[in-house]
Amino acid sequence: MADAPAYDILVAGEINVDLILTGKTVRPSFGHERLVDDCTLTLGSSSVIFACQAAKLGLKVAFVGKVGEDTFGDFMLRGMAAAGVDVRNVIRSSALKTGITVSLSEPHDRAMLTYLGAIAELTAAEVSDDLLRRCRHLHVSSAFLQAKLLPDLADLFRRARALGCTTSLDTGWDPLERWGHEVVAALHQVHVLLPNEEEAPCLARALGAAGVQSAEEALVALTGAVPLVAVKLGAKGAIAMAGGERYACPAPRLEVVDTTGAGDSFDAGFIYGFLKGWPVPRSLALACTTGALSTRAAGGTTAQATLAEAMQHLPLEV
């Protein structure tokens, strides 16, 4: 009998610190100094926030990515390890600087400025077959920021599947707005796709569904390539489709402090349910709950919920 995988999830992703400036209005005006209500230096990056939430839900999570041999790199690796993420496969380089995102966070929206640094440097070849064999599932976030990973992303997913992994992808927004062939090829190797309502129509059009504008239209179009799609709708909750069946879930109503990383905590909740074999409505409800609960404090990881806490907020009927 084959040994059980050492990890539930392998995250191949970007690593950067987040400097979050918070207030009712945090929009800069060049030539003038403005004050904000608060600032937080915390664990950043979509991939890291996903990994930390998955670990907090009780999954065994390994991470492969790159950081510099610098203060920010030290900060990130300490914080990830403290959150229960195995960072032994993270690659450090004195030739690189660890990335940073400055997040301007208002109660219901945010804007971000990112210095990529090491974010763009991970390659598919650095995600070894040996590591994939020890995992049940491969997740990739922020594909468009991972410039050296993206060209071979489809092959990485194909390799992972051949080695027995299921796969998931949250592309994030394409800063160049090209939505090119590399991500289209990757979609056909993914079991679960997790875009938001702005990204979903762009991905659908990239697949050839011309004229798609809404999240609802995109949901139908994307399931032509991906078996299970969940689209995040922010404060409106989320919708999902699998096997021709559509599902919807509202977001829990909570006082929002900071929305940074809420979508990544959503992703982790959804993949938890997927790996546990839950029905789609139950996975969607957990995802909406983990996403919403993460907004209770500044930073993507500070207020992430345990499984027991999240389950207390799930509707009784799912």
KERO-50378 format. One record per residue (C-alpha): residue in three letters; residue number from 0; x, y, z. Coordinates in steps of 0.2 Angstrom, whole numbers. Each point is the difference from the previous one (the first is absolute). Example, Ala and Ser with C-alpha at 12.3 -4.5 7.8 and 13.67 -1.06 7.14 Angstrom:
# KERO-50378
- ALA 0 62 -22 39
- SER 1 6 17 -3
# end
This chain:
# KERO-50378
- MET 0 0 0 0
- ALA 1 7 17 -5
- ASP 2 4 12 14
- ALA 3 -13 14 4
- PRO 4 5 17 -7
- ALA 5 10 11 12
- TYR 6 -10 15 -4
- ASP 7 -18 4 -4
- ILE 8 5 16 -11
- LEU 9 16 6 -9
- VAL 10 -1 19 -3
- ALA 11 12 5 -14
- GLY 12 -1 19 2
- GLU 13 6 17 3
- ILE 14 6 7 17
- ASN 15 0 18 5
- VAL 16 -3 11 15
- ASP 17 -15 11 1
- LEU 18 0 17 6
- ILE 19 -18 5 3
- LEU 20 -5 18 2
- THR 21 -18 1 7
- GLY 22 -13 13 2
- LYS 23 -17 7 -6
- THR 24 10 9 -14
- VAL 25 18 -6 -5
- ARG 26 1 7 -17
- PRO 27 16 10 -3
- SER 28 1 17 -8
- PHE 29 17 4 -8
- GLY 30 8 16 7
- HIS 31 -10 -2 17
- GLU 32 3 -10 16
- ARG 33 -16 -9 6
- LEU 34 -2 -10 16
- VAL 35 -7 -17 2
- ASP 36 -8 -9 15
- ASP 37 12 -15 2
- CYS 38 14 -10 -8
- THR 39 4 -18 1
- LEU 40 15 -10 -6
- THR 41 -6 -18 -2
- LEU 42 1 -16 -11
- GLY 43 -5 4 -17
- SER 44 -2 -8 -17
- SER 45 -16 -9 -6
- SER 46 10 -17 0
- VAL 47 6 3 18
- ILE 48 -17 5 7
- PHE 49 -8 -15 -9
- ALA 50 13 -11 8
- CYS 51 -2 7 18
- GLN 52 -19 -2 -1
- ALA 53 1 -18 -6
- ALA 54 12 -4 14
- LYS 55 -11 8 13
- LEU 56 -15 -10 -6
- GLY 57 11 -15 4
- LEU 58 7 -5 -17
- LYS 59 19 -5 -2
- VAL 60 7 13 -11
- ALA 61 17 1 -9
- PHE 62 6 16 -9
- VAL 63 13 2 -15
- GLY 64 4 18 -5
- LYS 65 15 12 1
- VAL 66 6 14 12
- GLY 67 15 10 2
- GLU 68 13 -2 14
- ASP 69 -6 16 8
- THR 70 -11 6 14
- PHE 71 -16 -2 -9
- GLY 72 4 -17 -5
- ASP 73 4 -5 19
- PHE 74 -17 8 5
- MET 75 -10 -10 -12
- LEU 76 8 -17 3
- ARG 77 -1 2 19
- GLY 78 -19 5 -2
- MET 79 -4 -13 -12
- ALA 80 8 -14 11
- ALA 81 -9 7 15
- ALA 82 -16 -1 -9
- GLY 83 3 -19 -3
- VAL 84 6 1 -18
- ASP 85 15 -11 -5
- VAL 86 13 12 -7
- ARG 87 15 -12 -3
- ASN 88 -2 1 -19
- VAL 89 0 19 -1
- ILE 90 16 5 -10
- ARG 91 10 15 7
- SER 92 12 10 -11
- SER 93 12 14 4
- ALA 94 -3 6 -18
- LEU 95 -18 4 3
- LYS 96 -11 12 11
- THR 97 -15 -7 9
- GLY 98 -16 8 -8
- ILE 99 -11 13 9
- THR 100 -18 6 -3
- VAL 101 -6 16 7
- SER 102 -19 -1 2
- LEU 103 -11 15 2
- SER 104 -15 -7 9
- GLU 105 -17 8 2
- PRO 106 -14 -9 8
- HIS 107 -8 -7 -16
- ASP 108 14 1 -13
- ARG 109 19 1 -1
- ALA 110 14 4 -12
- MET 111 17 -7 -1
- LEU 112 18 4 -6
- THR 113 12 -14 -1
- TYR 114 19 -2 -3
- LEU 115 2 -17 -7
- GLY 116 18 -4 5
- ALA 117 1 -19 3
- ILE 118 -19 -3 -4
- ALA 119 3 -2 -18
- GLU 120 15 -12 1
- LEU 121 -7 -17 4
- THR 122 0 -12 -15
- ALA 123 -10 -16 -3
- ALA 124 16 -10 0
- GLU 125 3 5 18
- VAL 126 -16 -9 5
- SER 127 7 -17 0
- ASP 128 -9 -17 -3
- ASP 129 6 -6 16
- LEU 130 -9 14 9
- LEU 131 -16 -2 -10
- ARG 132 0 -19 4
- ARG 133 -1 4 18
- CYS 134 -16 11 -2
- ARG 135 -18 -3 -3
- HIS 136 -4 17 -8
- LEU 137 10 14 -9
- HIS 138 -6 18 1
- VAL 139 6 15 -9
- SER 140 -5 18 3
- SER 141 5 17 -9
- ALA 142 5 -9 -16
- PHE 143 3 16 -9
- LEU 144 12 7 12
- GLN 145 10 -16 -1
- ALA 146 8 4 -16
- LYS 147 13 -14 -1
- LEU 148 -13 -13 6
- LEU 149 -14 5 -12
- PRO 150 7 -6 -16
- ASP 151 1 -18 6
- LEU 152 -15 1 12
- ALA 153 -10 -12 -11
- ASP 154 14 -13 0
- LEU 155 2 2 19
- PHE 156 -18 -4 2
- ARG 157 1 -14 -12
- ARG 158 15 -8 9
- ALA 159 -9 2 17
- ARG 160 -16 -9 -7
- ALA 161 11 -14 -7
- LEU 162 8 -2 17
- GLY 163 -17 -1 9
- CYS 164 -4 18 5
- THR 165 -16 9 -2
- THR 166 3 18 -5
- SER 167 -7 18 3
- LEU 168 3 17 -7
- ASP 169 -4 18 5
- THR 170 8 10 -14
- GLY 171 -2 17 8
- TRP 172 -1 15 -11
- ASP 173 11 2 -15
- PRO 174 9 17 2
- LEU 175 3 0 -19
- GLU 176 -18 -5 -4
- ARG 177 6 -12 -13
- TRP 178 -8 -16 7
- GLY 179 11 -10 -12
- HIS 180 2 -17 -6
- GLU 181 11 -6 15
- VAL 182 -15 1 12
- VAL 183 -12 -7 -13
- ALA 184 10 -15 -1
- ALA 185 2 -2 19
- LEU 186 -19 1 2
- HIS 187 -2 -16 -9
- GLN 188 11 -9 13
- VAL 189 -9 7 15
- HIS 190 -13 -9 11
- VAL 191 -6 16 9
- LEU 192 0 18 -6
- LEU 193 -2 14 12
- PRO 194 -2 17 -8
- ASN 195 -8 16 6
- GLU 196 -15 8 -9
- GLU 197 12 12 -10
- GLU 198 12 -14 -5
- ALA 199 -13 -13 -5
- PRO 200 -6 9 -16
- CYS 201 18 4 -5
- LEU 202 4 -19 1
- ALA 203 -16 -5 -9
- ARG 204 4 12 -14
- ALA 205 18 -7 -1
- LEU 206 -8 -17 -2
- GLY 207 -9 6 -15
- ALA 208 -17 5 8
- ALA 209 -1 16 -9
- GLY 210 -13 13 7
- VAL 211 0 -7 18
- GLN 212 -1 15 12
- SER 213 -8 -7 16
- ALA 214 6 -12 13
- GLU 215 -15 -11 -3
- GLU 216 3 -1 -18
- ALA 217 19 -3 3
- LEU 218 -5 -14 13
- VAL 219 -9 -10 -14
- ALA 220 14 3 -13
- LEU 221 14 -5 12
- THR 222 -7 -16 5
- GLY 223 2 -5 -18
- ALA 224 19 -2 4
- VAL 225 0 -2 19
- PRO 226 -10 -13 9
- LEU 227 -3 11 15
- VAL 228 -1 19 0
- ALA 229 -3 11 15
- VAL 230 -2 19 -3
- LYS 231 3 12 14
- LEU 232 -12 15 1
- GLY 233 6 9 15
- ALA 234 -13 6 12
- LYS 235 -13 -9 -11
- GLY 236 7 -17 4
- ALA 237 5 -12 -14
- ILE 238 -7 -11 -14
- ALA 239 6 -17 -6
- MET 240 -4 -13 -13
- ALA 241 5 -18 -2
- GLY 242 -8 -14 -11
- GLY 243 -13 13 -7
- GLU 244 -6 5 17
- ARG 245 1 18 6
- TYR 246 2 4 19
- ALA 247 0 16 9
- CYS 248 4 6 18
- PRO 249 -2 17 8
- ALA 250 15 7 10
- PRO 251 -2 0 19
- ARG 252 -4 18 6
- LEU 253 15 6 11
- GLU 254 8 17 4
- VAL 255 14 1 -13
- VAL 256 17 7 6
- ASP 257 10 -5 -15
- THR 258 -4 -10 -16
- THR 259 19 -4 -4
- GLY 260 1 -18 -4
- ALA 261 -18 -5 3
- GLY 262 -1 -8 -17
- ASP 263 15 -11 4
- SER 264 -8 -6 17
- PHE 265 -15 -3 -10
- ASP 266 10 -11 -12
- ALA 267 7 -10 15
- GLY 268 -17 -3 7
- PHE 269 -6 -7 -17
- ILE 270 15 -11 -3
- TYR 271 -2 -7 18
- GLY 272 -18 -6 -5
- PHE 273 6 -6 -17
- LEU 274 14 -11 8
- LYS 275 -12 -6 13
- GLY 276 -13 -6 -13
- TRP 277 -13 12 6
- PRO 278 -15 5 -12
- VAL 279 3 16 -9
- PRO 280 -13 10 10
- ARG 281 9 -4 16
- SER 282 17 4 -7
- LEU 283 -7 17 -6
- ALA 284 -7 4 17
- LEU 285 16 -4 9
- ALA 286 9 11 -13
- CYS 287 -11 15 2
- THR 288 2 -2 19
- THR 289 19 -1 0
- GLY 290 1 14 -12
- ALA 291 -12 11 11
- LEU 292 8 -4 16
- SER 293 17 5 -6
- THR 294 -6 18 -2
- ARG 295 -1 3 19
- ALA 296 17 7 1
- ALA 297 14 8 -10
- GLY 298 10 -12 -10
- GLY 299 -4 -15 -10
- THR 300 4 -13 14
- THR 301 -3 9 17
- ALA 302 -18 -5 1
- GLN 303 -1 -16 -9
- ALA 304 -12 -12 8
- THR 305 3 -18 6
- LEU 306 -11 -14 -7
- ALA 307 -10 0 17
- GLU 308 -3 19 -1
- ALA 309 -5 -1 -18
- MET 310 -12 -14 2
- GLN 311 -9 10 13
- HIS 312 -5 12 -13
- LEU 313 -5 -12 -14
- PRO 314 -19 -1 -4
- LEU 315 -8 -15 8
- GLU 316 -7 -6 -16
- VAL 317 17 -3 -9
# end
